[in-house]
Amino acid sequence: MGCSALDQAIHPDEKTAPPSRPTFEQILKEDYKGPKARVVVIRFIDKSVRGKETSQVGDGITDMLSNALVATNRYIVLVGKSLDDFIIGQDIGRPDRFKKEEAFDLLVEGTIKEFKHGIAGAGEEEGKSYVTLIVKVTNPRTNQELATERIRGRATDFGGTVGKGGVGLPKIFKDFSKTPMEKALRIAIEESASFIVAKTPPESYRVFPTIPPKETPKPIPAPPPETPKVIPPPPPPLRVTQVVWAYVNLREGPGMNYKVIGNVKKGTSLKILEVKGDWLHVRLEDGSEAWVSKLATSEASNSSPSPPPPKPSPM
């Protein structure tokens, strides 16, 4: 049925059964993330005033419908003032034709048949706001008309309707904000969007979303090999000697002329740190160090024999 025949068959005030398709709100809740279709929305022609066509209302309706389609995540939307703005089919002779991969998959056009802003307090009928659209969906590749539907938004109040999915009210309709007319507009636009979704052929969804490539994790550089620590061998154990005299003096240096700083008795163990002639640099059991005569220790017997002194003295 053509637009004019459809317009005559349905009276503006005739109530029709709700369409058996998902509502716009249900469509938005699906959170669709699949491939998209390229759709061109031609500016709606406003024929709501007999014998007069206006562009501003058509621009506002087109803008709202385009935003509603984008909100579904199913479409890449292009908007044109007329069919002349776009190339239908593959006209090889035209240098400005669309490339095959850029050709659009769906054409949406329509007519505004009613646009009536009700006057509050002017009676039940005069208080109603109406927006009636004739929406046509075409496959531009085959020029086949897929569906045409008369869609009507009607409201007597504003309650219960807010903008969904970022579908805002254009500036041209700013005077209708928070009025029954805004509600009527939104009803008509949302039903039009759900109608277009329902009539889009599955094969039209062919533009797959771009998934950014996953970044290859940078390899973590291996730490430099540890240089093995060279542990020096332990020093050889110190030789141990014992005092063989009754007692012997401990001096600050290797000689009789050095100051006496103490003495030790016979049998005392001494660790030899250094040998200097007949004197031994030794470490005592308490960790202190001193010099002692070699002759007074068992170390004397390890050296070349020499006649013992007639009377041992502490030196």
C-alpha positions in Angstrom: 0.0 0.0 0.0 1.4 3.4 -1.0 1.8 6.3 1.4 -1.3 8.2 0.1 -3.5 5.1 0.2 -2.2 4.3 3.7 -2.9 7.9 4.8 -6.5 7.6 3.6 -7.1 4.1 5.1 -6.2 5.1 8.7 -8.0 8.0 10.2 -5.9 10.1 12.5 -8.2 9.4 15.5 -8.5 5.7 14.8 -6.9 3.6 17.5 -4.8 0.7 16.2 -3.4 -2.3 18.0 0.2 -1.9 19.2 2.8 -3.3 16.7 4.2 -6.8 17.6 7.8 -5.7 17.8 10.2 -4.7 20.6 9.8 -1.3 22.0 12.6 1.3 21.8 13.3 0.9 25.5 13.6 -2.9 25.0 16.0 -2.4 22.1 18.2 -0.1 24.2 18.3 -2.7 27.0 19.8 -5.3 24.6 23.1 -3.5 24.6 23.8 -4.6 21.0 27.5 -4.9 20.1 27.3 -6.7 16.7 27.9 -5.5 13.2 26.2 -2.3 12.0 24.3 -1.2 8.9 24.9 2.0 7.0 21.6 4.0 6.9 20.7 7.2 5.1 17.9 9.3 6.7 16.4 11.8 4.2 14.9 14.9 5.7 11.3 14.4 6.5 8.9 16.5 4.4 6.5 18.4 6.5 2.9 18.3 5.1 1.1 18.9 8.4 -0.2 22.3 7.1 -2.4 22.0 4.1 -0.9 23.6 1.0 2.4 24.5 2.8 5.6 22.7 3.3 8.0 23.7 6.1 11.6 22.6 6.5 12.3 23.4 10.2 9.9 20.8 11.6 11.3 18.2 9.1 14.8 19.0 10.2 13.9 18.5 13.8 12.2 15.2 13.2 15.1 13.9 11.1 17.6 15.0 13.7 15.7 13.1 16.5 15.2 10.0 14.5 18.9 9.9 13.5 20.0 10.2 17.1 17.5 7.4 18.1 19.0 5.1 15.5 22.5 5.8 16.6 21.5 5.0 20.2 20.5 1.5 19.2 24.2 0.8 18.3 23.0 -0.9 15.1 23.5 1.9 12.5 26.1 4.2 11.0 23.8 7.1 10.2 24.2 9.6 7.3 21.7 12.5 6.9 20.8 14.2 3.6 18.3 16.8 2.5 17.3 14.8 -0.5 18.1 11.8 -2.5 20.3 13.9 -4.8 22.8 14.1 -1.9 23.5 10.4 -2.3 24.2 7.9 -5.0 22.0 4.9 -5.2 23.4 1.8 -6.9 26.7 1.5 -8.7 26.9 4.2 -11.3 30.4 3.6 -12.6 30.3 6.7 -14.8 30.1 9.0 -11.8 33.4 9.9 -10.2 31.8 10.8 -6.9 30.0 7.4 -6.5 30.3 5.5 -3.3 32.9 2.7 -3.1 31.3 -0.7 -2.8 32.4 -1.1 0.8 31.0 2.4 1.6 27.6 2.0 -0.1 24.7 2.4 2.3 22.4 -0.5 3.2 19.2 1.2 4.1 17.3 4.3 3.1 14.8 6.0 5.5 12.5 8.7 4.3 9.2 10.0 5.5 6.4 12.6 5.7 5.0 14.5 8.6 1.2 14.3 8.2 0.2 15.8 11.6 2.0 18.2 13.9 -0.5 19.6 16.3 0.5 21.2 19.6 -2.5 21.0 22.0 -3.5 24.0 24.1 -3.7 23.3 27.8 -7.1 24.0 29.3 -8.8 24.3 25.9 -10.9 21.1 26.3 -10.1 17.4 25.9 -9.6 17.4 22.1 -7.9 20.8 22.0 -5.5 19.7 24.8 -4.2 16.7 22.9 -0.8 16.9 21.1 -0.3 14.9 17.9 2.6 13.9 15.7 1.9 11.6 12.8 4.6 10.3 10.5 4.7 8.2 7.4 8.0 6.3 7.6 9.3 4.3 4.6 12.3 1.9 4.6 13.9 1.0 1.2 16.8 -1.2 0.2 18.9 1.2 -2.0 20.8 -1.7 -3.6 17.6 -3.1 -5.2 15.3 -0.1 -4.9 12.9 -2.4 -3.2 10.5 -0.9 -0.6 10.8 -3.0 2.5 8.1 -1.5 4.6 5.9 1.7 5.1 4.1 2.5 8.3 2.0 5.3 9.7 3.3 6.1 13.2 1.5 8.4 15.6 2.6 9.9 18.9 -0.2 11.4 21.0 -0.2 12.9 24.5 -2.2 15.0 26.9 0.4 15.3 29.5 4.2 15.1 29.9 4.5 12.7 32.8 6.4 9.4 32.3 8.6 10.4 29.4 12.2 11.4 29.4 14.9 11.3 26.7 16.3 7.9 26.3 19.7 6.9 24.8 20.8 10.5 24.4 17.9 11.5 22.1 17.6 15.1 23.1 15.1 17.7 22.0 16.4 19.8 19.1 16.5 23.6 19.4 13.7 24.0 17.0 11.4 22.2 19.5 12.7 23.9 22.6 9.4 25.7 23.1 7.8 22.2 23.5 10.1 21.2 26.4 8.2 19.6 29.3 4.9 19.8 27.4 2.6 17.1 26.0 4.0 17.9 22.6 7.5 16.8 23.7 6.0 13.5 24.8 4.1 13.1 21.5 7.3 13.7 19.6 9.3 11.2 21.6 6.6 8.5 21.2 6.6 9.0 17.5 10.4 9.0 17.2 10.9 5.9 19.4 8.2 3.9 17.6 9.7 4.9 14.3 13.2 3.7 15.4 11.8 0.4 16.6 9.9 0.0 13.3 13.2 0.6 11.3 15.1 -1.9 13.5 12.4 -4.5 12.9 12.4 -4.0 9.1 16.2 -4.0 8.6 17.2 -7.2 6.8 19.9 -9.2 8.7 22.2 -9.1 5.7 22.4 -5.3 6.0 24.4 -5.6 9.2 27.8 -5.9 7.6 30.1 -3.3 9.1 31.9 -5.0 12.0 33.0 -2.9 15.0 36.7 -2.2 15.0 38.4 -4.1 17.9 41.7 -2.5 18.8 44.5 -5.0 18.7 45.7 -6.2 22.0 49.0 -4.8 22.9 51.7 -7.4 23.0 53.2 -7.2 26.5 56.8 -6.0 26.4 59.2 -8.7 27.6 60.6 -8.0 30.9 64.4 -7.9 30.5 66.3 -10.5 32.4 68.3 -9.2 35.2 72.1 -9.2 34.6 73.8 -12.3 35.8 75.1 -11.8 39.3 78.9 -11.8 39.6 79.8 -14.5 42.0 81.3 -13.1 45.1 84.9 -14.2 45.6 85.3 -15.3 49.1 88.9 -15.1 50.2 90.2 -18.3 51.8 90.4 -18.0 55.6 93.9 -17.0 56.9 96.0 -19.9 58.1 95.7 -20.5 61.9 98.2 -18.7 64.0 101.0 -20.7 65.6 100.7 -21.0 69.3 103.5 -20.9 71.8 103.7 -21.2 75.5 105.6 -19.3 78.2 108.4 -21.6 79.7 109.8 -19.2 82.2 108.3 -18.6 85.6 107.1 -15.3 84.2 108.0 -12.9 81.4 107.4 -9.2 80.8 105.1 -7.9 78.0 106.5 -4.9 76.1 105.2 -2.3 73.7 107.8 -3.2 71.1 110.5 -5.7 70.1 113.3 -4.7 72.5 114.4 -4.2 76.0 114.2 -0.4 75.5 110.4 -0.6 75.1 108.0 0.1 78.0 106.7 -2.9 80.0 103.0 -3.1 79.8 102.4 -6.3 81.8 103.6 -9.8 82.4 102.4 -13.4 82.0 103.2 -16.6 83.9 104.6 -19.9 82.8 102.2 -22.1 80.8 100.3 -19.1 79.3 99.4 -19.7 75.6 100.3 -17.0 73.1 99.3 -16.7 69.4 102.2 -15.6 67.3 101.3 -12.7 65.0 104.8 -11.7 63.9 108.4 -12.7 64.5 111.2 -10.0 64.6 114.5 -11.4 65.5 114.4 -12.7 69.1 111.1 -11.1 69.8 107.5 -12.3 69.1 104.5 -10.1 68.4 101.8 -12.1 70.2 98.0 -12.0 71.0 96.9 -13.0 74.5 93.8 -14.9 75.3 91.9 -11.7 76.2 92.6 -10.3 72.6 95.2 -7.8 73.6 98.6 -7.7 71.8 102.2 -7.2 73.0 105.8 -8.2 72.4 107.6 -10.9 74.3 111.1 -12.4 74.2 111.2 -15.6 72.1 113.7 -17.1 74.6 111.0 -17.2 77.3 108.6 -19.3 75.1 108.6 -22.8 73.7 109.3 -21.2 70.3 113.0 -21.0 71.4 113.3 -24.8 71.2 112.2 -24.7 67.5 115.1 -22.5 66.5 118.7 -23.4 66.3 120.0 -24.6 69.7 121.8 -22.1 71.8 123.1 -22.5 75.3 120.5 -21.5 77.9 121.3 -18.5 80.0 122.8 -19.3 83.4 119.9 -17.6 85.2 116.6 -16.9 83.4 115.4 -13.4 84.0 112.0 -11.9 83.1 113.6 -9.7 80.4 
